[in-house]
Structures are given as structure tokens and as C-alpha cells.
Amino acid sequence: MLVFSAVAFWFPHTPSVKQSSEKVIPRTIYVGQFSNMTFTEEHAYGVSVALWRQDPSVFGLLDYAEGLYGDTPSGMLEDVKFDSSSGKISFSAKLTTGLHTCVQHKDPVPSRDLFKFEGTLAKDRLEGTLTRFDAWHMEQKPQTGKVTLKKVDEVPLIEAQSYAEWKLKAIEILKLRGAKW
């Protein structure tokens, strides 16, 4: 019951936008950015997830850093499942975090990093299991670990009134930082 009330408090009634035909459309709300990123003078390491909602949907971007700071690889959240009564959330994201070489790919090719998350979303944190697959070689064992991403005070990367507007802006970001597969 406590989880339900915390999540219900966090997801209050969604304001709406009226269209000219008087049809009421829920407005896109920035939920927040959740991160465990650490920084040095030149490098960044960790995971960051930015979430938005437009009832009943939750959507967002996942950033993954493991090197030089700036233009962090980013992926759009896909297959998002969210239960507002329990806070359970799962999603996947395709990223390209660098170049890949192996016996099969002798010349470097963009990496195909597939991230899957299963966990719980609370008012101040996103925690659960993050699994990273090498999508070039799905037969290989993935890297799996527990993550706790704390809510950080950041200005939203994207401000939008609707999911359609948000997605157009997200696609522009992903042209530079998104997956190359």
C-alpha cells in the first residue's frame, strides 16, 4: 500500500491540452533524470535514464558513458512496460558505444549494444537489473549488474507538449548520439 501511495503521489492527474476540435489530449510531463554517472576532468562513466510520460505511456532515453566526456551514446527506450500501482518498469534500448572488431568483423564496425532494464521506479530513484548484450554476438553471455540511479536535478533535455513533438526532438538528438544499427 505504501508503494502505491508513493507512486500515486508521484504520478498525479495529468494536465491536458485542448485541441481545436475540443478533444482533450494528455500533456507530456517530464518525470526526471535518474543517474549514477561519475565524472573526471575528461571522462564520464555510468548510466543515465531520462523519463517522460503522457498517460498512460512512459518513454525516454538511456545514456551510457564509459570514456571521454561529451556526446554520450544515447538510445530511445523501447518495449517500455510500466505499472503505476507497483512502480515496476522494464525497457530496452539500442546504443552504439564504440567500434567492434572480432574474428567475424575484422574491419571495425559500429558496436551493437542492446541494454535491457527490469526494476522499480520510485519518486527519487530507478533501481533494478541492467543487462548489456553484444547484439553482434547474442550467443555470448551478457553483462548483468544491479544499478541504482538516483534522481538528479537537471533541466529536461527535451521539452514538448505531446509525445509526437517529443519523438521528433529525440530523433534529432539520436542522429548524432544514437545507435548505428
PyMOL CGO cylinders between C-alpha atoms (Angstrom):
from pymol import cmd
from pymol.cgo import CYLINDER

trace = [
    CYLINDER, 0.00, 0.00, 0.00, 2.88, 2.35, 0.75, 0.3, 1, 1, 1, 1, 1, 1,
    CYLINDER, 2.88, 2.35, 0.75, 4.38, 1.83, -2.72, 0.3, 1, 1, 1, 1, 1, 1,
    CYLINDER, 4.38, 1.83, -2.72, 1.02, 2.56, -4.34, 0.3, 1, 1, 1, 1, 1, 1,
    CYLINDER, 1.02, 2.56, -4.34, 0.57, 5.81, -2.46, 0.3, 1, 1, 1, 1, 1, 1,
    CYLINDER, 0.57, 5.81, -2.46, 4.15, 6.94, -3.19, 0.3, 1, 1, 1, 1, 1, 1,
    CYLINDER, 4.15, 6.94, -3.19, 3.74, 6.20, -6.90, 0.3, 1, 1, 1, 1, 1, 1,
    CYLINDER, 3.74, 6.20, -6.90, 0.26, 7.73, -7.00, 0.3, 1, 1, 1, 1, 1, 1,
    CYLINDER, 0.26, 7.73, -7.00, 1.67, 10.89, -5.38, 0.3, 1, 1, 1, 1, 1, 1,
    CYLINDER, 1.67, 10.89, -5.38, 4.44, 10.94, -7.92, 0.3, 1, 1, 1, 1, 1, 1,
    CYLINDER, 4.44, 10.94, -7.92, 2.08, 10.45, -10.87, 0.3, 1, 1, 1, 1, 1, 1,
    CYLINDER, 2.08, 10.45, -10.87, -0.74, 12.88, -10.10, 0.3, 1, 1, 1, 1, 1, 1,
    CYLINDER, -0.74, 12.88, -10.10, -3.53, 13.59, -12.56, 0.3, 1, 1, 1, 1, 1, 1,
    CYLINDER, -3.53, 13.59, -12.56, -2.04, 14.61, -15.88, 0.3, 1, 1, 1, 1, 1, 1,
    CYLINDER, -2.04, 14.61, -15.88, -2.78, 18.11, -17.16, 0.3, 1, 1, 1, 1, 1, 1,
    CYLINDER, -2.78, 18.11, -17.16, -4.18, 18.17, -20.67, 0.3, 1, 1, 1, 1, 1, 1,
    CYLINDER, -4.18, 18.17, -20.67, -4.03, 20.19, -23.82, 0.3, 1, 1, 1, 1, 1, 1,
    CYLINDER, -4.03, 20.19, -23.82, -7.25, 21.00, -25.72, 0.3, 1, 1, 1, 1, 1, 1,
    CYLINDER, -7.25, 21.00, -25.72, -7.17, 20.61, -29.49, 0.3, 1, 1, 1, 1, 1, 1,
    CYLINDER, -7.17, 20.61, -29.49, -9.29, 22.83, -31.74, 0.3, 1, 1, 1, 1, 1, 1,
    CYLINDER, -9.29, 22.83, -31.74, -11.84, 20.01, -32.03, 0.3, 1, 1, 1, 1, 1, 1,
    CYLINDER, -11.84, 20.01, -32.03, -12.22, 20.16, -28.21, 0.3, 1, 1, 1, 1, 1, 1,
    CYLINDER, -12.22, 20.16, -28.21, -10.63, 16.71, -27.92, 0.3, 1, 1, 1, 1, 1, 1,
    CYLINDER, -10.63, 16.71, -27.92, -8.59, 16.60, -24.70, 0.3, 1, 1, 1, 1, 1, 1,
    CYLINDER, -8.59, 16.60, -24.70, -5.08, 15.17, -25.10, 0.3, 1, 1, 1, 1, 1, 1,
    CYLINDER, -5.08, 15.17, -25.10, -2.87, 14.50, -22.07, 0.3, 1, 1, 1, 1, 1, 1,
    CYLINDER, -2.87, 14.50, -22.07, 0.20, 16.73, -21.93, 0.3, 1, 1, 1, 1, 1, 1,
    CYLINDER, 0.20, 16.73, -21.93, 3.73, 15.34, -21.86, 0.3, 1, 1, 1, 1, 1, 1,
    CYLINDER, 3.73, 15.34, -21.86, 5.25, 15.59, -18.37, 0.3, 1, 1, 1, 1, 1, 1,
    CYLINDER, 5.25, 15.59, -18.37, 8.96, 15.36, -17.57, 0.3, 1, 1, 1, 1, 1, 1,
    CYLINDER, 8.96, 15.36, -17.57, 9.34, 12.71, -14.86, 0.3, 1, 1, 1, 1, 1, 1,
    CYLINDER, 9.34, 12.71, -14.86, 13.06, 13.25, -14.31, 0.3, 1, 1, 1, 1, 1, 1,
    CYLINDER, 13.06, 13.25, -14.31, 16.57, 12.09, -14.94, 0.3, 1, 1, 1, 1, 1, 1,
    CYLINDER, 16.57, 12.09, -14.94, 17.97, 9.18, -12.96, 0.3, 1, 1, 1, 1, 1, 1,
    CYLINDER, 17.97, 9.18, -12.96, 21.73, 8.65, -12.98, 0.3, 1, 1, 1, 1, 1, 1,
    CYLINDER, 21.73, 8.65, -12.98, 24.76, 7.01, -11.45, 0.3, 1, 1, 1, 1, 1, 1,
    CYLINDER, 24.76, 7.01, -11.45, 27.20, 8.93, -13.69, 0.3, 1, 1, 1, 1, 1, 1,
    CYLINDER, 27.20, 8.93, -13.69, 30.61, 9.81, -12.32, 0.3, 1, 1, 1, 1, 1, 1,
    CYLINDER, 30.61, 9.81, -12.32, 32.92, 12.35, -13.92, 0.3, 1, 1, 1, 1, 1, 1,
    CYLINDER, 32.92, 12.35, -13.92, 36.61, 13.10, -14.02, 0.3, 1, 1, 1, 1, 1, 1,
    CYLINDER, 36.61, 13.10, -14.02, 38.15, 16.11, -15.73, 0.3, 1, 1, 1, 1, 1, 1,
    CYLINDER, 38.15, 16.11, -15.73, 37.82, 14.47, -19.16, 0.3, 1, 1, 1, 1, 1, 1,
    CYLINDER, 37.82, 14.47, -19.16, 35.79, 11.29, -18.71, 0.3, 1, 1, 1, 1, 1, 1,
    CYLINDER, 35.79, 11.29, -18.71, 32.29, 10.11, -17.79, 0.3, 1, 1, 1, 1, 1, 1,
    CYLINDER, 32.29, 10.11, -17.79, 31.21, 6.68, -16.57, 0.3, 1, 1, 1, 1, 1, 1,
    CYLINDER, 31.21, 6.68, -16.57, 27.80, 5.24, -15.83, 0.3, 1, 1, 1, 1, 1, 1,
    CYLINDER, 27.80, 5.24, -15.83, 24.17, 5.18, -16.87, 0.3, 1, 1, 1, 1, 1, 1,
    CYLINDER, 24.17, 5.18, -16.87, 21.53, 7.86, -17.05, 0.3, 1, 1, 1, 1, 1, 1,
    CYLINDER, 21.53, 7.86, -17.05, 17.84, 7.45, -17.87, 0.3, 1, 1, 1, 1, 1, 1,
    CYLINDER, 17.84, 7.45, -17.87, 15.59, 10.42, -18.64, 0.3, 1, 1, 1, 1, 1, 1,
    CYLINDER, 15.59, 10.42, -18.64, 11.86, 9.72, -18.43, 0.3, 1, 1, 1, 1, 1, 1,
    CYLINDER, 11.86, 9.72, -18.43, 8.73, 11.48, -19.63, 0.3, 1, 1, 1, 1, 1, 1,
    CYLINDER, 8.73, 11.48, -19.63, 5.11, 10.41, -19.51, 0.3, 1, 1, 1, 1, 1, 1,
    CYLINDER, 5.11, 10.41, -19.51, 1.93, 11.07, -21.40, 0.3, 1, 1, 1, 1, 1, 1,
    CYLINDER, 1.93, 11.07, -21.40, -0.74, 8.97, -19.77, 0.3, 1, 1, 1, 1, 1, 1,
    CYLINDER, -0.74, 8.97, -19.77, -0.75, 6.06, -19.95, 0.3, 1, 1, 1, 1, 1, 1,
    CYLINDER, -0.75, 6.06, -19.95, 2.69, 5.85, -21.60, 0.3, 1, 1, 1, 1, 1, 1,
    CYLINDER, 2.69, 5.85, -21.60, 6.18, 6.31, -20.18, 0.3, 1, 1, 1, 1, 1, 1,
    CYLINDER, 6.18, 6.31, -20.18, 9.05, 6.94, -22.62, 0.3, 1, 1, 1, 1, 1, 1,
    CYLINDER, 9.05, 6.94, -22.62, 12.58, 8.26, -22.60, 0.3, 1, 1, 1, 1, 1, 1,
    CYLINDER, 12.58, 8.26, -22.60, 16.26, 7.99, -23.39, 0.3, 1, 1, 1, 1, 1, 1,
    CYLINDER, 16.26, 7.99, -23.39, 19.11, 5.93, -21.94, 0.3, 1, 1, 1, 1, 1, 1,
    CYLINDER, 19.11, 5.93, -21.94, 22.67, 7.28, -21.97, 0.3, 1, 1, 1, 1, 1, 1,
    CYLINDER, 22.67, 7.28, -21.97, 25.69, 5.07, -21.34, 0.3, 1, 1, 1, 1, 1, 1,
    CYLINDER, 25.69, 5.07, -21.34, 29.17, 6.53, -20.80, 0.3, 1, 1, 1, 1, 1, 1,
    CYLINDER, 29.17, 6.53, -20.80, 32.50, 4.74, -20.50, 0.3, 1, 1, 1, 1, 1, 1,
    CYLINDER, 32.50, 4.74, -20.50, 35.09, 7.19, -21.77, 0.3, 1, 1, 1, 1, 1, 1,
    CYLINDER, 35.09, 7.19, -21.77, 35.64, 10.74, -22.92, 0.3, 1, 1, 1, 1, 1, 1,
    CYLINDER, 35.64, 10.74, -22.92, 33.06, 13.25, -21.72, 0.3, 1, 1, 1, 1, 1, 1,
    CYLINDER, 33.06, 13.25, -21.72, 30.66, 14.68, -24.32, 0.3, 1, 1, 1, 1, 1, 1,
    CYLINDER, 30.66, 14.68, -24.32, 28.20, 13.34, -26.87, 0.3, 1, 1, 1, 1, 1, 1,
    CYLINDER, 28.20, 13.34, -26.87, 27.43, 10.36, -24.68, 0.3, 1, 1, 1, 1, 1, 1,
    CYLINDER, 27.43, 10.36, -24.68, 25.93, 7.43, -26.63, 0.3, 1, 1, 1, 1, 1, 1,
    CYLINDER, 25.93, 7.43, -26.63, 22.16, 7.50, -26.29, 0.3, 1, 1, 1, 1, 1, 1,
    CYLINDER, 22.16, 7.50, -26.29, 19.25, 5.23, -27.16, 0.3, 1, 1, 1, 1, 1, 1,
    CYLINDER, 19.25, 5.23, -27.16, 15.49, 5.61, -27.22, 0.3, 1, 1, 1, 1, 1, 1,
    CYLINDER, 15.49, 5.61, -27.22, 13.66, 3.41, -24.73, 0.3, 1, 1, 1, 1, 1, 1,
    CYLINDER, 13.66, 3.41, -24.73, 11.73, 0.63, -26.46, 0.3, 1, 1, 1, 1, 1, 1,
    CYLINDER, 11.73, 0.63, -26.46, 9.28, -2.00, -25.24, 0.3, 1, 1, 1, 1, 1, 1,
    CYLINDER, 9.28, -2.00, -25.24, 8.56, 0.09, -22.13, 0.3, 1, 1, 1, 1, 1, 1,
    CYLINDER, 8.56, 0.09, -22.13, 6.27, -1.58, -19.61, 0.3, 1, 1, 1, 1, 1, 1,
    CYLINDER, 6.27, -1.58, -19.61, 5.27, 0.39, -16.53, 0.3, 1, 1, 1, 1, 1, 1,
    CYLINDER, 5.27, 0.39, -16.53, 2.84, -0.50, -13.74, 0.3, 1, 1, 1, 1, 1, 1,
    CYLINDER, 2.84, -0.50, -13.74, 1.99, 2.72, -11.91, 0.3, 1, 1, 1, 1, 1, 1,
    CYLINDER, 1.99, 2.72, -11.91, 0.48, 0.88, -8.93, 0.3, 1, 1, 1, 1, 1, 1,
    CYLINDER, 0.48, 0.88, -8.93, 3.66, -1.09, -8.14, 0.3, 1, 1, 1, 1, 1, 1,
    CYLINDER, 3.66, -1.09, -8.14, 6.30, 1.08, -9.80, 0.3, 1, 1, 1, 1, 1, 1,
    CYLINDER, 6.30, 1.08, -9.80, 7.62, -1.90, -11.79, 0.3, 1, 1, 1, 1, 1, 1,
    CYLINDER, 7.62, -1.90, -11.79, 9.25, -0.84, -15.04, 0.3, 1, 1, 1, 1, 1, 1,
    CYLINDER, 9.25, -0.84, -15.04, 11.13, -2.56, -17.83, 0.3, 1, 1, 1, 1, 1, 1,
    CYLINDER, 11.13, -2.56, -17.83, 12.53, -1.39, -21.15, 0.3, 1, 1, 1, 1, 1, 1,
    CYLINDER, 12.53, -1.39, -21.15, 15.26, -1.93, -23.70, 0.3, 1, 1, 1, 1, 1, 1,
    CYLINDER, 15.26, -1.93, -23.70, 17.47, 0.46, -25.67, 0.3, 1, 1, 1, 1, 1, 1,
    CYLINDER, 17.47, 0.46, -25.67, 19.80, 0.07, -28.64, 0.3, 1, 1, 1, 1, 1, 1,
    CYLINDER, 19.80, 0.07, -28.64, 23.08, 2.01, -28.46, 0.3, 1, 1, 1, 1, 1, 1,
    CYLINDER, 23.08, 2.01, -28.46, 26.38, 2.22, -30.28, 0.3, 1, 1, 1, 1, 1, 1,
    CYLINDER, 26.38, 2.22, -30.28, 29.08, 2.78, -27.69, 0.3, 1, 1, 1, 1, 1, 1,
    CYLINDER, 29.08, 2.78, -27.69, 32.10, 2.48, -29.99, 0.3, 1, 1, 1, 1, 1, 1,
    CYLINDER, 32.10, 2.48, -29.99, 33.66, 0.27, -32.63, 0.3, 1, 1, 1, 1, 1, 1,
    CYLINDER, 33.66, 0.27, -32.63, 33.55, -3.53, -32.69, 0.3, 1, 1, 1, 1, 1, 1,
    CYLINDER, 33.55, -3.53, -32.69, 36.11, -5.95, -34.10, 0.3, 1, 1, 1, 1, 1, 1,
    CYLINDER, 36.11, -5.95, -34.10, 36.30, -9.72, -33.85, 0.3, 1, 1, 1, 1, 1, 1,
    CYLINDER, 36.30, -9.72, -33.85, 37.18, -12.74, -35.98, 0.3, 1, 1, 1, 1, 1, 1,
    CYLINDER, 37.18, -12.74, -35.98, 33.95, -12.26, -37.95, 0.3, 1, 1, 1, 1, 1, 1,
    CYLINDER, 33.95, -12.26, -37.95, 34.32, -8.46, -38.20, 0.3, 1, 1, 1, 1, 1, 1,
    CYLINDER, 34.32, -8.46, -38.20, 37.99, -7.89, -38.99, 0.3, 1, 1, 1, 1, 1, 1,
    CYLINDER, 37.99, -7.89, -38.99, 37.40, -4.29, -40.04, 0.3, 1, 1, 1, 1, 1, 1,
    CYLINDER, 37.40, -4.29, -40.04, 35.89, -2.13, -37.29, 0.3, 1, 1, 1, 1, 1, 1,
    CYLINDER, 35.89, -2.13, -37.29, 32.11, -1.77, -37.40, 0.3, 1, 1, 1, 1, 1, 1,
    CYLINDER, 32.11, -1.77, -37.40, 29.83, 0.27, -35.12, 0.3, 1, 1, 1, 1, 1, 1,
    CYLINDER, 29.83, 0.27, -35.12, 29.05, -1.71, -31.97, 0.3, 1, 1, 1, 1, 1, 1,
    CYLINDER, 29.05, -1.71, -31.97, 25.55, -3.03, -31.42, 0.3, 1, 1, 1, 1, 1, 1,
    CYLINDER, 25.55, -3.03, -31.42, 24.92, -2.67, -27.71, 0.3, 1, 1, 1, 1, 1, 1,
    CYLINDER, 24.92, -2.67, -27.71, 21.50, -3.79, -26.50, 0.3, 1, 1, 1, 1, 1, 1,
    CYLINDER, 21.50, -3.79, -26.50, 20.57, -2.77, -22.95, 0.3, 1, 1, 1, 1, 1, 1,
    CYLINDER, 20.57, -2.77, -22.95, 17.63, -4.27, -21.05, 0.3, 1, 1, 1, 1, 1, 1,
    CYLINDER, 17.63, -4.27, -21.05, 16.41, -2.97, -17.71, 0.3, 1, 1, 1, 1, 1, 1,
    CYLINDER, 16.41, -2.97, -17.71, 14.00, -4.51, -15.19, 0.3, 1, 1, 1, 1, 1, 1,
    CYLINDER, 14.00, -4.51, -15.19, 13.31, -2.85, -11.90, 0.3, 1, 1, 1, 1, 1, 1,
    CYLINDER, 13.31, -2.85, -11.90, 11.32, -0.33, -9.94, 0.3, 1, 1, 1, 1, 1, 1,
    CYLINDER, 11.32, -0.33, -9.94, 10.68, 3.37, -10.42, 0.3, 1, 1, 1, 1, 1, 1,
    CYLINDER, 10.68, 3.37, -10.42, 10.19, 5.45, -7.29, 0.3, 1, 1, 1, 1, 1, 1,
    CYLINDER, 10.19, 5.45, -7.29, 9.95, 9.18, -6.76, 0.3, 1, 1, 1, 1, 1, 1,
    CYLINDER, 9.95, 9.18, -6.76, 13.69, 9.60, -6.13, 0.3, 1, 1, 1, 1, 1, 1,
    CYLINDER, 13.69, 9.60, -6.13, 15.29, 6.58, -7.81, 0.3, 1, 1, 1, 1, 1, 1,
    CYLINDER, 15.29, 6.58, -7.81, 15.23, 3.95, -10.51, 0.3, 1, 1, 1, 1, 1, 1,
    CYLINDER, 15.23, 3.95, -10.51, 16.73, 0.66, -9.43, 0.3, 1, 1, 1, 1, 1, 1,
    CYLINDER, 16.73, 0.66, -9.43, 16.96, -2.83, -10.78, 0.3, 1, 1, 1, 1, 1, 1,
    CYLINDER, 16.96, -2.83, -10.78, 18.99, -5.01, -13.11, 0.3, 1, 1, 1, 1, 1, 1,
    CYLINDER, 18.99, -5.01, -13.11, 20.68, -3.68, -16.24, 0.3, 1, 1, 1, 1, 1, 1,
    CYLINDER, 20.68, -3.68, -16.24, 21.83, -6.23, -18.80, 0.3, 1, 1, 1, 1, 1, 1,
    CYLINDER, 21.83, -6.23, -18.80, 24.10, -5.37, -21.72, 0.3, 1, 1, 1, 1, 1, 1,
    CYLINDER, 24.10, -5.37, -21.72, 24.16, -7.64, -24.77, 0.3, 1, 1, 1, 1, 1, 1,
    CYLINDER, 24.16, -7.64, -24.77, 26.57, -7.58, -27.71, 0.3, 1, 1, 1, 1, 1, 1,
    CYLINDER, 26.57, -7.58, -27.71, 23.92, -7.78, -30.44, 0.3, 1, 1, 1, 1, 1, 1,
    CYLINDER, 23.92, -7.78, -30.44, 26.58, -8.80, -32.98, 0.3, 1, 1, 1, 1, 1, 1,
    CYLINDER, 26.58, -8.80, -32.98, 27.03, -11.96, -30.91, 0.3, 1, 1, 1, 1, 1, 1,
    CYLINDER, 27.03, -11.96, -30.91, 23.84, -12.73, -29.00, 0.3, 1, 1, 1, 1, 1, 1,
    CYLINDER, 23.84, -12.73, -29.00, 25.20, -16.22, -28.28, 0.3, 1, 1, 1, 1, 1, 1,
    CYLINDER, 25.20, -16.22, -28.28, 27.71, -14.68, -25.86, 0.3, 1, 1, 1, 1, 1, 1,
    CYLINDER, 27.71, -14.68, -25.86, 26.90, -14.24, -22.20, 0.3, 1, 1, 1, 1, 1, 1,
    CYLINDER, 26.90, -14.24, -22.20, 25.67, -10.68, -21.50, 0.3, 1, 1, 1, 1, 1, 1,
    CYLINDER, 25.67, -10.68, -21.50, 27.00, -8.39, -18.77, 0.3, 1, 1, 1, 1, 1, 1,
    CYLINDER, 27.00, -8.39, -18.77, 24.45, -8.08, -15.96, 0.3, 1, 1, 1, 1, 1, 1,
    CYLINDER, 24.45, -8.08, -15.96, 24.51, -5.96, -12.85, 0.3, 1, 1, 1, 1, 1, 1,
    CYLINDER, 24.51, -5.96, -12.85, 22.36, -4.22, -10.27, 0.3, 1, 1, 1, 1, 1, 1,
    CYLINDER, 22.36, -4.22, -10.27, 22.04, -0.46, -10.67, 0.3, 1, 1, 1, 1, 1, 1,
    CYLINDER, 22.04, -0.46, -10.67, 20.64, 2.31, -8.51, 0.3, 1, 1, 1, 1, 1, 1,
    CYLINDER, 20.64, 2.31, -8.51, 20.05, 5.51, -10.44, 0.3, 1, 1, 1, 1, 1, 1,
    CYLINDER, 20.05, 5.51, -10.44, 19.25, 8.47, -8.22, 0.3, 1, 1, 1, 1, 1, 1,
    CYLINDER, 19.25, 8.47, -8.22, 17.09, 11.33, -9.41, 0.3, 1, 1, 1, 1, 1, 1,
    CYLINDER, 17.09, 11.33, -9.41, 19.23, 14.32, -10.31, 0.3, 1, 1, 1, 1, 1, 1,
    CYLINDER, 19.23, 14.32, -10.31, 18.25, 17.93, -10.56, 0.3, 1, 1, 1, 1, 1, 1,
    CYLINDER, 18.25, 17.93, -10.56, 18.61, 18.59, -14.28, 0.3, 1, 1, 1, 1, 1, 1,
    CYLINDER, 18.61, 18.59, -14.28, 16.80, 20.72, -16.82, 0.3, 1, 1, 1, 1, 1, 1,
    CYLINDER, 16.80, 20.72, -16.82, 14.95, 18.43, -19.27, 0.3, 1, 1, 1, 1, 1, 1,
    CYLINDER, 14.95, 18.43, -19.27, 16.89, 17.75, -22.44, 0.3, 1, 1, 1, 1, 1, 1,
    CYLINDER, 16.89, 17.75, -22.44, 13.60, 17.84, -24.33, 0.3, 1, 1, 1, 1, 1, 1,
    CYLINDER, 13.60, 17.84, -24.33, 10.57, 19.99, -23.61, 0.3, 1, 1, 1, 1, 1, 1,
    CYLINDER, 10.57, 19.99, -23.61, 7.45, 19.01, -25.53, 0.3, 1, 1, 1, 1, 1, 1,
    CYLINDER, 7.45, 19.01, -25.53, 3.68, 19.29, -25.27, 0.3, 1, 1, 1, 1, 1, 1,
    CYLINDER, 3.68, 19.29, -25.27, 2.99, 15.88, -26.85, 0.3, 1, 1, 1, 1, 1, 1,
    CYLINDER, 2.99, 15.88, -26.85, 4.67, 12.54, -27.44, 0.3, 1, 1, 1, 1, 1, 1,
    CYLINDER, 4.67, 12.54, -27.44, 4.80, 13.27, -31.19, 0.3, 1, 1, 1, 1, 1, 1,
    CYLINDER, 4.80, 13.27, -31.19, 6.68, 16.52, -30.56, 0.3, 1, 1, 1, 1, 1, 1,
    CYLINDER, 6.68, 16.52, -30.56, 8.97, 14.77, -28.04, 0.3, 1, 1, 1, 1, 1, 1,
    CYLINDER, 8.97, 14.77, -28.04, 9.79, 12.00, -30.51, 0.3, 1, 1, 1, 1, 1, 1,
    CYLINDER, 9.79, 12.00, -30.51, 10.73, 14.46, -33.27, 0.3, 1, 1, 1, 1, 1, 1,
    CYLINDER, 10.73, 14.46, -33.27, 13.15, 16.19, -30.89, 0.3, 1, 1, 1, 1, 1, 1,
    CYLINDER, 13.15, 16.19, -30.89, 14.53, 12.85, -29.65, 0.3, 1, 1, 1, 1, 1, 1,
    CYLINDER, 14.53, 12.85, -29.65, 15.20, 11.71, -33.22, 0.3, 1, 1, 1, 1, 1, 1,
    CYLINDER, 15.20, 11.71, -33.22, 17.27, 14.87, -33.80, 0.3, 1, 1, 1, 1, 1, 1,
    CYLINDER, 17.27, 14.87, -33.80, 19.40, 14.04, -30.73, 0.3, 1, 1, 1, 1, 1, 1,
    CYLINDER, 19.40, 14.04, -30.73, 19.78, 10.43, -31.84, 0.3, 1, 1, 1, 1, 1, 1,
    CYLINDER, 19.78, 10.43, -31.84, 21.02, 11.42, -35.30, 0.3, 1, 1, 1, 1, 1, 1,
    CYLINDER, 21.02, 11.42, -35.30, 24.29, 12.35, -33.59, 0.3, 1, 1, 1, 1, 1, 1,
    CYLINDER, 24.29, 12.35, -33.59, 24.35, 10.19, -30.45, 0.3, 1, 1, 1, 1, 1, 1,
    CYLINDER, 24.35, 10.19, -30.45, 22.06, 7.29, -31.36, 0.3, 1, 1, 1, 1, 1, 1,
    CYLINDER, 22.06, 7.29, -31.36, 22.56, 3.69, -32.38, 0.3, 1, 1, 1, 1, 1, 1,
    CYLINDER, 22.56, 3.69, -32.38, 24.09, 2.99, -35.77, 0.3, 1, 1, 1, 1, 1, 1,
    CYLINDER, 24.09, 2.99, -35.77, 22.04, -0.15, -36.32, 0.3, 1, 1, 1, 1, 1, 1,
]
cmd.load_cgo(trace, "trace")
